[in-house]
Each structure stands twice: as C-alpha cells, then as structure tokens.
Amino acid sequence: MYGKIKRKVAVGDTIELGMNSAVELCKYSKSSVTTILKKLEKLGLIDCIQKGKQGRHTGRASLYRRIA
C-alpha cells in the first residue's frame, strides 16, 4: 500500500484517504486497510493530520502526510 501512496504523493504532501478511496487505491478489504494505515503510522512513513468522521453525510475523511 505504501508503494501506491508513494507513487501518488510527494514527500511532505498530504493525501485524503477515506475508507472508500483507500480501498480503491490499494485494492484491499476495508478491514485490512485500517490495520495497514496504523502500521504505516507506527513505522513513521505517514502521519495522520486529521482523523476522519464516520458517516455518509459527514464529508470528512482522514488526512495523512507522507513523511518518508
């Protein structure tokens, strides 16, 4: 998944990753996407700027910044 983020976003830039957009980007299941994103944060490859809010009409996805 980090390889696909790396191709799309430069170092220091932000990417908006809601659940559906993350699934479309990496072609994984919804349950595994959250664990992969947490693992990438723990490794220090990405940083969560803004936590997303659950719901169809909220319109707020998670914002991540690519560090490495």
C-alpha positions as a printed NumPy array, in Angstrom:
array([[  0.   ,   0.   ,   0.   ],
       [  2.856,   2.372,   0.76 ],
       [  4.173,   1.882,  -2.771],
       [  0.889,   3.11 ,  -4.202],
       [  0.832,   6.097,  -1.846],
       [  4.46 ,   6.801,  -2.786],
       [  3.6  ,   6.944,  -6.485],
       [  0.668,   9.295,  -5.908],
       [  2.02 ,  11.729,  -3.277],
       [  5.376,  13.516,  -2.94 ],
       [  7.231,  13.685,   0.383],
       [  5.663,  16.298,   2.648],
       [  2.379,  16.468,   0.711],
       [ -0.99 ,  15.423,   2.095],
       [ -3.45 ,  12.851,   0.831],
       [ -7.103,  12.476,   1.71 ],
       [ -7.852,   8.831,   2.447],
       [-11.404,   7.999,   3.328],
       [-12.324,   4.364,   3.636],
       [-13.658,   4.034,   0.089],
       [-10.823,   5.956,  -1.527],
       [ -8.233,   3.894,   0.374],
       [ -9.882,   0.656,  -0.747],
       [ -9.928,   1.869,  -4.365],
       [ -6.295,   2.962,  -4.177],
       [ -4.825,  -0.235,  -2.785],
       [ -7.42 ,  -2.912,  -3.662],
       [ -7.539,  -4.37 ,  -0.133],
       [-10.539,  -5.149,   2.037],
       [-11.959,  -2.479,   4.342],
       [-10.945,  -4.396,   7.447],
       [ -7.293,  -4.646,   6.425],
       [ -6.938,  -1.014,   5.298],
       [ -7.22 ,   0.368,   8.828],
       [ -4.583,  -2.004,  10.197],
       [ -2.221,  -1.213,   7.313],
       [ -2.588,   2.554,   7.847],
       [ -1.926,   2.156,  11.576],
       [  1.173,   0.091,  10.797],
       [  2.46 ,   2.734,   8.358],
       [  1.959,   5.393,  11.052],
       [  3.821,   3.276,  13.597],
       [  6.739,   2.824,  11.172],
       [  6.896,   6.597,  10.656],
       [  6.145,   6.578,   6.936],
       [  2.915,   8.59 ,   7.138],
       [  1.386,  10.9  ,   9.743],
       [ -2.317,  11.393,  10.441],
       [ -3.122,  15.105,  10.396],
       [ -6.899,  14.93 ,  10.79 ],
       [ -8.947,  11.948,  11.874],
       [-11.953,  11.232,   9.679],
       [-15.511,  11.098,  10.893],
       [-17.694,   8.104,  10.208],
       [-20.917,   8.561,   8.283],
       [-22.234,   9.053,   4.808],
       [-23.15 ,  12.721,   5.11 ],
       [-20.256,  13.995,   7.233],
       [-17.916,  14.512,   4.293],
       [-14.785,  14.35 ,   6.449],
       [-12.111,  11.842,   5.51 ],
       [ -8.767,  11.25 ,   7.206],
       [ -5.864,  13.413,   6.083],
       [ -2.397,  11.879,   6.014],
       [  1.002,  13.451,   5.321],
       [  3.762,  11.427,   3.714],
       [  6.916,  11.713,   5.809],
       [  9.397,   9.387,   4.103]])
